[in-house]
Amino acid sequence: MKTSETFQLIEESLKASYTYPEYVKLMEDLLAEGKSTAPQQDENLTEYSKMNLRRMNRWEKTLKISTEAEAKIKAYEGKMIWLVISEGWCGDAAHSLPVIHQIADLNPNIEMRVVLRDQHEDLMNQFLTNGGKSIPKLIMYNVDQKEVIADWGPRPTTATQMVEDYKAKHGQVDIEFREQLQLWYNKDRGQNIIADLLKLF
């Protein structure tokens, strides 16, 4: 059950949000200065951001949405804003945001906006995952009714299960697992994300 405080935070965050193209341009502009979206600059985060931008551009060109999925997305008649909490250095976000963008773009009733996690900590705290500030986090928000229809993230269901299974066996994720996860994202081609989102509205 979300409170009036949650909806107020969403409304305030929307005023400082980016469209998806604006978010991509922000990443590009910061990288041109050798920076990432992080408040504290770190060379590793900048390198992650460079890699993520390449991934995002690739997904924008290669993502395939089935005719069945496209028909369901286009048939939705409610008005929604899809507010995504993200950061340019986040690997999961790089795989997910282009998919969310292309789905939202199919229906004029759905508007996608993006905010940076570390600039919107109060909002992030309303949508924690197992107590953590995991991103990306998609908030499906009905503006007219001021209602959160659903939220999703930080990973598609199959990837989430992979993380849980690996942690159960090894205690924590490591570089080896992150490489396995990237291979899974590349093989899945965004289809698990599409399936997840279609179940939410």
C-alpha positions as CSV (number, residue, x, y, z in Angstrom):
1,M,0.0,0.0,0.0
2,K,1.6,3.3,-1.2
3,T,1.0,6.4,0.8
4,S,0.2,10.0,-0.2
5,E,3.9,10.7,0.5
6,T,4.8,8.2,-2.3
7,F,2.6,9.9,-4.8
8,Q,3.9,13.3,-3.8
9,L,7.5,12.1,-4.3
10,I,6.5,10.7,-7.7
11,E,5.0,14.0,-8.8
12,E,8.0,15.9,-7.6
13,S,10.4,13.5,-9.3
14,L,8.6,13.8,-12.6
15,K,9.3,17.6,-12.6
16,A,13.0,16.8,-12.6
17,S,12.8,13.7,-14.9
18,Y,14.3,13.1,-18.4
19,T,12.8,11.6,-21.5
20,Y,14.7,8.5,-22.7
21,P,16.5,10.5,-25.4
22,E,17.4,13.2,-22.9
23,Y,18.7,10.5,-20.5
24,V,20.9,9.0,-23.3
25,K,22.2,12.5,-24.2
26,L,23.0,13.2,-20.5
27,M,25.1,10.0,-20.5
28,E,26.8,11.1,-23.7
29,D,27.5,14.6,-22.5
30,L,28.9,13.4,-19.2
31,L,31.1,10.8,-20.9
32,A,32.5,13.5,-23.2
33,E,33.8,15.1,-20.0
34,G,35.1,11.8,-18.6
35,K,32.2,11.5,-16.1
36,S,29.3,9.3,-15.2
37,T,25.9,10.1,-13.6
38,A,27.3,9.2,-10.2
39,P,27.6,12.0,-7.7
40,Q,31.1,10.8,-6.7
41,Q,33.2,10.3,-9.9
42,D,35.0,7.0,-10.2
43,E,37.0,5.7,-13.2
44,N,35.3,2.3,-13.1
45,L,31.8,3.8,-13.2
46,T,32.8,5.9,-16.2
47,E,34.0,2.8,-18.0
48,Y,30.8,1.0,-17.1
49,S,28.9,3.9,-18.5
50,K,30.8,3.8,-21.8
51,M,30.1,0.1,-22.2
52,N,26.4,0.6,-21.2
53,L,25.9,3.3,-23.8
54,R,27.1,1.0,-26.5
55,R,24.8,-1.7,-25.2
56,M,21.8,0.7,-25.2
57,N,22.5,1.8,-28.8
58,R,22.7,-1.8,-29.9
59,W,19.4,-2.8,-28.2
60,E,17.7,0.2,-29.8
61,K,18.6,-1.2,-33.2
62,T,18.2,-4.9,-32.7
63,L,15.3,-5.4,-30.3
64,K,12.4,-7.4,-31.8
65,I,8.9,-7.2,-30.4
66,S,6.4,-9.9,-31.5
67,T,3.2,-8.9,-33.3
68,E,1.2,-10.4,-30.4
69,A,3.1,-8.3,-27.8
70,E,2.8,-5.2,-30.0
71,A,-0.9,-5.7,-30.3
72,K,-1.4,-6.0,-26.5
73,I,0.7,-2.9,-25.9
74,K,-1.2,-0.9,-28.4
75,A,-4.6,-2.0,-27.1
76,Y,-4.0,-0.5,-23.7
77,E,-6.2,2.5,-23.3
78,G,-5.3,3.8,-19.8
79,K,-3.0,6.8,-19.3
80,M,0.3,5.9,-17.7
81,I,3.7,7.4,-16.9
82,W,6.4,4.8,-16.7
83,L,8.9,6.4,-14.3
84,V,12.2,4.6,-14.3
85,I,14.8,5.0,-11.5
86,S,18.2,4.4,-13.1
87,E,21.9,5.4,-13.4
88,G,24.1,5.4,-16.5
89,W,26.7,3.1,-14.9
90,C,24.2,0.3,-14.1
91,G,24.6,-2.8,-16.3
92,D,21.1,-4.1,-15.7
93,A,19.7,-0.7,-16.6
94,A,21.6,-0.7,-19.9
95,H,19.8,-3.9,-20.9
96,S,16.4,-2.9,-19.6
97,L,15.8,0.8,-20.4
98,P,15.9,0.4,-24.3
99,V,13.3,-2.4,-24.0
100,I,11.1,-0.3,-21.7
101,H,11.5,2.7,-24.1
102,Q,10.5,0.8,-27.2
103,I,7.5,-0.8,-25.5
104,A,6.3,2.6,-24.2
105,D,6.9,4.2,-27.6
106,L,4.3,1.9,-29.2
107,N,1.4,3.4,-27.2
108,P,0.8,7.2,-27.0
109,N,-1.0,6.6,-23.7
110,I,2.3,5.5,-22.1
111,E,5.0,8.1,-21.4
112,M,8.4,7.0,-20.2
113,R,10.4,9.3,-17.9
114,V,13.8,8.6,-16.2
115,V,15.2,9.9,-12.9
116,L,18.6,9.3,-11.4
117,R,18.6,7.2,-8.3
118,D,21.2,9.2,-6.3
119,Q,19.4,12.4,-6.9
120,H,16.1,10.9,-5.8
121,E,16.9,8.9,-2.7
122,D,13.6,9.5,-1.0
123,L,11.7,8.1,-4.0
124,M,14.1,5.2,-4.3
125,N,13.4,4.3,-0.6
126,Q,9.8,3.8,-1.5
127,F,10.7,1.1,-4.0
128,L,13.4,-1.0,-2.4
129,T,14.1,-4.6,-3.4
130,N,14.8,-6.8,-0.4
131,G,15.8,-3.6,1.5
132,G,18.3,-2.6,-1.2
133,K,18.4,0.3,-3.7
134,S,18.6,-1.9,-6.7
135,I,18.1,-0.4,-10.1
136,P,16.6,-0.1,-12.6
137,K,13.2,0.2,-11.0
138,L,10.1,0.9,-13.2
139,I,7.1,2.6,-11.6
140,M,3.9,2.3,-13.6
141,Y,2.0,5.4,-12.5
142,N,-1.6,6.4,-13.3
143,V,-1.4,10.2,-13.2
144,D,-5.2,10.9,-13.2
145,Q,-5.9,8.5,-10.4
146,K,-2.6,9.1,-8.6
147,E,-2.1,5.3,-8.4
148,V,0.9,3.1,-8.7
149,I,-0.4,0.3,-11.0
150,A,2.7,-1.9,-10.6
151,D,6.4,-1.7,-10.3
152,W,9.1,-3.8,-11.9
153,G,12.8,-4.4,-11.5
154,P,15.7,-4.5,-11.1
155,R,16.0,-7.5,-13.3
156,P,13.7,-9.7,-15.4
157,T,12.3,-12.8,-13.7
158,T,14.8,-15.3,-15.1
159,A,17.8,-13.1,-14.3
160,T,16.4,-12.6,-10.8
161,Q,16.2,-16.3,-10.3
162,M,19.8,-16.7,-11.6
163,V,21.0,-14.2,-9.1
164,E,19.2,-15.8,-6.2
165,D,20.4,-19.3,-7.1
166,Y,24.0,-18.1,-7.5
167,K,23.9,-16.3,-4.1
168,A,22.5,-19.4,-2.5
169,K,25.4,-21.5,-3.7
170,H,28.3,-19.0,-3.6
171,G,27.2,-16.4,-1.0
172,Q,27.4,-13.4,-3.4
173,V,27.7,-12.5,-7.0
174,D,31.2,-12.1,-8.5
175,I,32.8,-11.2,-11.8
176,E,32.3,-14.7,-13.2
177,F,28.6,-14.5,-12.5
178,R,28.3,-11.0,-14.0
179,E,29.8,-12.3,-17.2
180,Q,27.3,-15.2,-17.2
181,L,24.5,-12.7,-16.7
182,Q,25.6,-10.5,-19.6
183,L,25.7,-13.6,-21.8
184,W,22.1,-14.4,-20.7
185,Y,20.9,-10.9,-21.5
186,N,22.5,-11.1,-25.0
187,K,20.9,-14.5,-25.7
188,D,17.5,-13.6,-24.3
189,R,17.3,-10.4,-26.5
190,G,14.9,-8.6,-24.2
191,Q,12.1,-11.1,-24.5
192,N,11.9,-11.9,-20.8
193,I,11.6,-8.2,-20.0
194,I,8.8,-7.8,-22.6
195,A,6.9,-10.8,-21.1
196,D,7.3,-9.5,-17.6
197,L,6.0,-6.1,-18.4
198,L,3.0,-7.4,-20.4
199,K,1.8,-9.2,-17.3
200,L,1.6,-5.9,-15.3
201,F,-1.0,-4.0,-17.3
